[in-house]
Amino acid sequence: MQCYHCGREVLGTVHGQKSYRVDFYLLHTGHTEWEFFVNPKQDAPPFRYLKLTQPLDVLTCIQCYGRPEIRQLLDDDFTGRHELINLHPRAEHEPFGIQQVDESWRIKRNTE
């Protein structure tokens, strides 16, 4: 597993007797489109929401997660302002691919 932003290999969570340490955060995201729920009340407007049409998992290492510009990208994706997967990764010279893993989609950098 690799960080989407910098390409660093990330490790799993390390559990101790009284603590734990994480090396990455996982964002469940993907392509979205606007949808509407029709409210059964006659005077109420329809409810608008973002429907996830192609789910993707984006891994962010703890170093990148601590950077304000990365945090802003993740927040913008979460709130629907901008889709993260439509933006280029931080290191544009490194290509990445979308790969299906365990019935979900993950973004993976091609390091070959």
Secondary structure, DSSP 8 states (H G I E B T S, - for coil): -B-TTT--B----EE-SS-EE-SEEEEEEEEEEEEEE--SSTTS--EEEEEEEEEEEEEEEHHHHTSHHHHHHHHHHHHTSS-GGGS--SSTTS-EEEEEETTEEEEEE---
